[in-house]
Amino acid sequence: MVKRSLSFIHKAYIVFLKDLHVEFRSRYAVNAIFLFAITTLTAISFSIGPIRLRSEILAPLLWIILFFSSMSGLAHIFVREEEQQTADTLRLLTSPNSIFLGKWLFNIILLFSLEVLIIPVFLAMMGVQVDSPGTFLLIIFIGSIGLASVATLIAAIISQASAKGALFAVLSFPISLPVLISGIHGTQLAMDGGTFKEAISDIQILFSFSIVIVTLSLLLFEFIWRK
């Protein structure tokens, strides 16, 4: 049992390294997410000028930027396999759940890496002061796992469709609503100095949602991948 589990994790890690290597060569997803976020931030910053926005507006703005930035690049993880005709090779070489886990991990690392750049730029350009940075970072961390989990599952579903871009955002938005609602509320609390205890309900929703989505993905992915 232990040997089988180690083999499963090792295969997922190989899939992750493969995607990381391909992304470093093409930089498609990195450029798409980063350029979308920077363009949106710049447009918002110039449009509001010197006006200082309240947390009720800043928190939704941040999550809108994170959501649509992730939607612009994370779908490529499975679309690329179909476009380069490597999906059948993956199906032959390893188990579906190893493929999902490796690509899920890649999307999480990719989103986290870009958020390290995007979020400080947002805070600086919007003049945001976060009074509870620990709670703020925890909300962003768990919420990003939820977004990446939804993106990975939906990307696998739409990878063989003709209108991939349009379908991806349309299908992802309703499923991501619990992440967006709780993320926005928790982020607003953190900006206003809310304690961890005050934000615990939002954190629990984000954590539970991420667990449910990952579990459902592992149960359904074989059917989706081999359809």
Secondary structure, DSSP 8 states (H G I E B T S, - for coil): -HHHHHHHHHHHHHHHHHHHHHHHHH-HHHHHHHHHHHHHHHHHHHHHTT----HHHHHHHHHHHHHHHHHHHTTHHHHHHHHTT-HHHHHHHS-HHHHHHHHHHHHHHHHHHHHHHHHHHHHHHHT---S-HHHHHHHHHHHHHHHHHHHHHHHHHHTTSSSHHHHHHHHHHHHHHHHHHHHHHHHHHHHTT--HHHHHHHHHHHHHHHHHHHHHHHHHHHHHHT-
